[in-house]
Amino acid sequence: MPELKVTQVKSGIGEKPAARKTLRALGLRKIGDQVVHADRPEIRGMAQAVRHLVEVEEVN
């Protein structure tokens, strides 16, 4: 099953509360944090919502 590696590249400071909560829900706390999630529509949607703060790459 493919997985997504999500890396936080920008700070959530100054962002709207919804974007900050999305970062936390993804498991990201600070710049440079990386998490691996299953490639699911929910995770892709969350990453899309904060696409200006994260980088996403597919991992097998």
N, CA, C and O atoms as CSV, one atom per row, in Angstrom:
chain,resi,resn,atom,element,x,y,z
A,1,MET,N,N,0.855,-1.185,0.000
A,1,MET,CA,C,0.000,0.000,0.000
A,1,MET,C,C,0.894,1.240,0.000
A,1,MET,O,O,1.798,1.349,0.829
A,2,PRO,N,N,0.651,2.169,-0.917
A,2,PRO,CA,C,1.473,3.382,-0.950
A,2,PRO,C,C,1.241,4.242,0.282
A,2,PRO,O,O,0.179,4.213,0.904
A,3,GLU,N,N,2.267,5.001,0.606
A,3,GLU,CA,C,2.191,5.896,1.757
A,3,GLU,C,C,2.600,7.298,1.320
A,3,GLU,O,O,3.235,7.485,0.282
A,4,LEU,N,N,2.226,8.267,2.131
A,4,LEU,CA,C,2.591,9.660,1.879
A,4,LEU,C,C,3.504,10.140,2.988
A,4,LEU,O,O,3.205,9.975,4.171
A,5,LYS,N,N,4.626,10.738,2.595
A,5,LYS,CA,C,5.510,11.368,3.580
A,5,LYS,C,C,5.228,12.862,3.531
A,5,LYS,O,O,5.392,13.499,2.490
A,6,VAL,N,N,4.808,13.412,4.646
A,6,VAL,CA,C,4.456,14.826,4.733
A,6,VAL,C,C,5.512,15.519,5.585
A,6,VAL,O,O,5.784,15.105,6.712
A,7,THR,N,N,6.106,16.583,5.034
A,7,THR,CA,C,7.152,17.332,5.713
A,7,THR,C,C,6.707,18.774,5.865
A,7,THR,O,O,6.270,19.399,4.898
A,8,GLN,N,N,6.817,19.302,7.066
A,8,GLN,CA,C,6.465,20.704,7.289
A,8,GLN,C,C,7.655,21.563,6.884
A,8,GLN,O,O,8.768,21.354,7.367
A,9,VAL,N,N,7.423,22.542,5.986
A,9,VAL,CA,C,8.496,23.396,5.493
A,9,VAL,C,C,8.318,24.859,5.890
A,9,VAL,O,O,9.257,25.646,5.773
A,10,LYS,N,N,7.143,25.228,6.350
A,10,LYS,CA,C,6.901,26.596,6.816
A,10,LYS,C,C,6.166,26.542,8.137
A,10,LYS,O,O,5.493,25.559,8.446
A,11,SER,N,N,6.296,27.590,8.904
A,11,SER,CA,C,5.681,27.671,10.220
A,11,SER,C,C,4.179,27.917,10.130
A,11,SER,O,O,3.692,28.522,9.175
A,12,GLY,N,N,3.457,27.442,11.131
A,12,GLY,CA,C,2.027,27.672,11.211
A,12,GLY,C,C,1.687,28.961,11.948
A,12,GLY,O,O,0.516,29.325,12.059
A,13,ILE,N,N,2.704,29.650,12.451
A,13,ILE,CA,C,2.469,30.905,13.158
A,13,ILE,C,C,1.883,31.919,12.180
A,13,ILE,O,O,2.391,32.090,11.072
A,14,GLY,N,N,0.827,32.578,12.592
A,14,GLY,CA,C,0.190,33.583,11.756
A,14,GLY,C,C,-0.868,33.009,10.827
A,14,GLY,O,O,-1.556,33.757,10.132
A,15,GLU,N,N,-1.000,31.697,10.809
A,15,GLU,CA,C,-2.025,31.064,9.978
A,15,GLU,C,C,-3.357,31.060,10.719
A,15,GLU,O,O,-3.411,31.263,11.931
A,16,LYS,N,N,-4.416,30.826,9.974
A,16,LYS,CA,C,-5.727,30.720,10.588
A,16,LYS,C,C,-5.765,29.487,11.484
A,16,LYS,O,O,-5.040,28.523,11.240
A,17,PRO,N,N,-6.598,29.507,12.511
A,17,PRO,CA,C,-6.673,28.372,13.435
A,17,PRO,C,C,-6.962,27.037,12.753
A,17,PRO,O,O,-6.452,26.005,13.189
A,18,ALA,N,N,-7.757,27.036,11.710
A,18,ALA,CA,C,-8.071,25.783,11.024
A,18,ALA,C,C,-6.816,25.168,10.416
A,18,ALA,O,O,-6.633,23.952,10.483
A,19,ALA,N,N,-5.957,25.982,9.828
A,19,ALA,CA,C,-4.716,25.478,9.234
A,19,ALA,C,C,-3.784,24.957,10.320
A,19,ALA,O,O,-3.124,23.936,10.128
A,20,ARG,N,N,-3.720,25.637,11.446
A,20,ARG,CA,C,-2.862,25.195,12.547
A,20,ARG,C,C,-3.364,23.872,13.124
A,20,ARG,O,O,-2.566,23.002,13.475
A,21,LYS,N,N,-4.670,23.724,13.219
A,21,LYS,CA,C,-5.234,22.464,13.717
A,21,LYS,C,C,-4.995,21.330,12.725
A,21,LYS,O,O,-4.784,20.186,13.128
A,22,THR,N,N,-5.027,21.637,11.447
A,22,THR,CA,C,-4.765,20.615,10.431
A,22,THR,C,C,-3.327,20.125,10.536
A,22,THR,O,O,-3.076,18.924,10.430
A,23,LEU,N,N,-2.380,21.035,10.743
A,23,LEU,CA,C,-0.987,20.625,10.939
A,23,LEU,C,C,-0.867,19.682,12.127
A,23,LEU,O,O,-0.193,18.655,12.047
A,24,ARG,N,N,-1.521,20.033,13.227
A,24,ARG,CA,C,-1.471,19.199,14.432
A,24,ARG,C,C,-2.117,17.846,14.185
A,24,ARG,O,O,-1.627,16.826,14.667
A,25,ALA,N,N,-3.219,17.830,13.433
A,25,ALA,CA,C,-3.904,16.574,13.144
A,25,ALA,C,C,-3.035,15.664,12.270
A,25,ALA,O,O,-3.128,14.440,12.360
A,26,LEU,N,N,-2.203,16.258,11.435
A,26,LEU,CA,C,-1.275,15.479,10.629
A,26,LEU,C,C,-0.098,14.966,11.461
A,26,LEU,O,O,0.625,14.070,11.027
A,27,GLY,N,N,0.092,15.525,12.638
A,27,GLY,CA,C,1.195,15.103,13.501
A,27,GLY,C,C,2.424,15.973,13.357
A,27,GLY,O,O,3.520,15.565,13.742
A,28,LEU,N,N,2.260,17.173,12.806
A,28,LEU,CA,C,3.379,18.086,12.588
A,28,LEU,C,C,3.358,19.180,13.641
A,28,LEU,O,O,2.311,19.754,13.940
A,29,ARG,N,N,4.541,19.464,14.204
A,29,ARG,CA,C,4.625,20.465,15.253
A,29,ARG,C,C,5.536,21.620,14.891
A,29,ARG,O,O,5.242,22.769,15.223
A,30,LYS,N,N,6.650,21.328,14.206
A,30,LYS,CA,C,7.598,22.387,13.881
A,30,LYS,C,C,8.233,22.123,12.519
A,30,LYS,O,O,8.097,21.036,11.958
A,31,ILE,N,N,8.925,23.125,12.000
A,31,ILE,CA,C,9.555,23.023,10.692
A,31,ILE,C,C,10.546,21.857,10.692
A,31,ILE,O,O,11.342,21.700,11.618
A,32,GLY,N,N,10.481,21.057,9.652
A,32,GLY,CA,C,11.383,19.922,9.519
A,32,GLY,C,C,10.784,18.611,9.976
A,32,GLY,O,O,11.327,17.549,9.674
A,33,ASP,N,N,9.678,18.659,10.696
A,33,ASP,CA,C,9.016,17.420,11.132
A,33,ASP,C,C,8.508,16.653,9.919
A,33,ASP,O,O,8.006,17.240,8.960
A,34,GLN,N,N,8.646,15.327,9.977
A,34,GLN,CA,C,8.149,14.458,8.916
A,34,GLN,C,C,7.283,13.374,9.526
A,34,GLN,O,O,7.593,12.833,10.588
A,35,VAL,N,N,6.202,13.066,8.844
A,35,VAL,CA,C,5.337,11.961,9.248
A,35,VAL,C,C,4.966,11.159,8.010
A,35,VAL,O,O,4.916,11.692,6.901
A,36,VAL,N,N,4.708,9.881,8.212
A,36,VAL,CA,C,4.300,9.005,7.123
A,36,VAL,C,C,2.895,8.509,7.433
A,36,VAL,O,O,2.639,7.956,8.503
A,37,HIS,N,N,1.998,8.713,6.493
A,37,HIS,CA,C,0.608,8.284,6.640
A,37,HIS,C,C,0.241,7.392,5.458
A,37,HIS,O,O,0.853,7.461,4.393
A,38,ALA,N,N,-0.760,6.561,5.668
A,38,ALA,CA,C,-1.299,5.773,4.563
A,38,ALA,C,C,-1.899,6.722,3.529
A,38,ALA,O,O,-2.445,7.768,3.880
A,39,ASP,N,N,-1.795,6.354,2.265
A,39,ASP,CA,C,-2.323,7.191,1.190
A,39,ASP,C,C,-3.836,7.025,1.136
A,39,ASP,O,O,-4.358,6.135,0.466
A,40,ARG,N,N,-4.524,7.901,1.857
A,40,ARG,CA,C,-5.981,7.866,1.935
A,40,ARG,C,C,-6.533,9.226,1.536
A,40,ARG,O,O,-5.831,10.231,1.652
A,41,PRO,N,N,-7.758,9.278,1.077
A,41,PRO,CA,C,-8.350,10.559,0.667
A,41,PRO,C,C,-8.374,11.591,1.795
A,41,PRO,O,O,-8.226,12.787,1.542
A,42,GLU,N,N,-8.558,11.139,3.030
A,42,GLU,CA,C,-8.619,12.068,4.158
A,42,GLU,C,C,-7.271,12.766,4.351
A,42,GLU,O,O,-7.219,13.975,4.577
A,43,ILE,N,N,-6.196,12.006,4.262
A,43,ILE,CA,C,-4.859,12.560,4.452
A,43,ILE,C,C,-4.498,13.475,3.288
A,43,ILE,O,O,-3.908,14.536,3.489
A,44,ARG,N,N,-4.852,13.067,2.072
A,44,ARG,CA,C,-4.582,13.919,0.909
A,44,ARG,C,C,-5.333,15.248,1.027
A,44,ARG,O,O,-4.796,16.297,0.671
A,45,GLY,N,N,-6.553,15.206,1.517
A,45,GLY,CA,C,-7.330,16.430,1.688
A,45,GLY,C,C,-6.731,17.347,2.734
A,45,GLY,O,O,-6.704,18.565,2.562
A,46,MET,N,N,-6.251,16.757,3.820
A,46,MET,CA,C,-5.612,17.564,4.860
A,46,MET,C,C,-4.330,18.204,4.336
A,46,MET,O,O,-4.067,19.378,4.598
A,47,ALA,N,N,-3.536,17.436,3.598
A,47,ALA,CA,C,-2.304,17.975,3.025
A,47,ALA,C,C,-2.614,19.070,2.008
A,47,ALA,O,O,-1.881,20.054,1.910
A,48,GLN,N,N,-3.682,18.903,1.262
A,48,GLN,CA,C,-4.093,19.910,0.284
A,48,GLN,C,C,-4.508,21.207,0.981
A,48,GLN,O,O,-4.261,22.299,0.470
A,49,ALA,N,N,-5.133,21.082,2.137
A,49,ALA,CA,C,-5.602,22.266,2.861
A,49,ALA,C,C,-4.444,23.118,3.371
A,49,ALA,O,O,-4.590,24.331,3.522
A,50,VAL,N,N,-3.301,22.500,3.638
A,50,VAL,CA,C,-2.143,23.246,4.135
A,50,VAL,C,C,-0.964,23.104,3.164
A,50,VAL,O,O,0.192,23.061,3.587
A,51,ARG,N,N,-1.259,23.033,1.880
A,51,ARG,CA,C,-0.236,22.789,0.870
A,51,ARG,C,C,0.835,23.872,0.840
A,51,ARG,O,O,1.946,23.623,0.370
A,52,HIS,N,N,0.527,25.053,1.325
A,52,HIS,CA,C,1.510,26.134,1.344
A,52,HIS,C,C,2.483,26.003,2.520
A,52,HIS,O,O,3.455,26.753,2.607
A,53,LEU,N,N,2.224,25.053,3.423
A,53,LEU,CA,C,3.076,24.858,4.589
A,53,LEU,C,C,3.834,23.532,4.568
A,53,LEU,O,O,4.777,23.350,5.338
A,54,VAL,N,N,3.435,22.609,3.700
A,54,VAL,CA,C,4.012,21.274,3.701
A,54,VAL,C,C,4.458,20.855,2.305
A,54,VAL,O,O,4.046,21.422,1.293
A,55,GLU,N,N,5.326,19.826,2.293
A,55,GLU,CA,C,5.676,19.123,1.058
A,55,GLU,C,C,5.214,17.689,1.225
A,55,GLU,O,O,5.341,17.102,2.300
A,56,VAL,N,N,4.676,17.128,0.148
A,56,VAL,CA,C,4.157,15.765,0.191
A,56,VAL,C,C,4.848,14.949,-0.887
A,56,VAL,O,O,4.970,15.390,-2.029
A,57,GLU,N,N,5.304,13.748,-0.516
A,57,GLU,CA,C,5.853,12.843,-1.526
A,57,GLU,C,C,5.359,11.431,-1.255
A,57,GLU,O,O,5.114,11.047,-0.111
A,58,GLU,N,N,5.218,10.673,-2.325
A,58,GLU,CA,C,4.739,9.305,-2.215
A,58,GLU,C,C,5.912,8.385,-1.907
A,58,GLU,O,O,6.995,8.527,-2.475
A,59,VAL,N,N,5.681,7.435,-0.996
A,59,VAL,CA,C,6.695,6.477,-0.597
A,59,VAL,C,C,6.078,5.091,-0.728
A,59,VAL,O,O,4.905,4.901,-0.407
A,60,ASN,N,N,6.848,4.138,-1.189
A,60,ASN,CA,C,6.346,2.768,-1.291
A,60,ASN,C,C,6.898,1.900,-0.201
A,60,ASN,O,O,6.580,0.713,-0.135
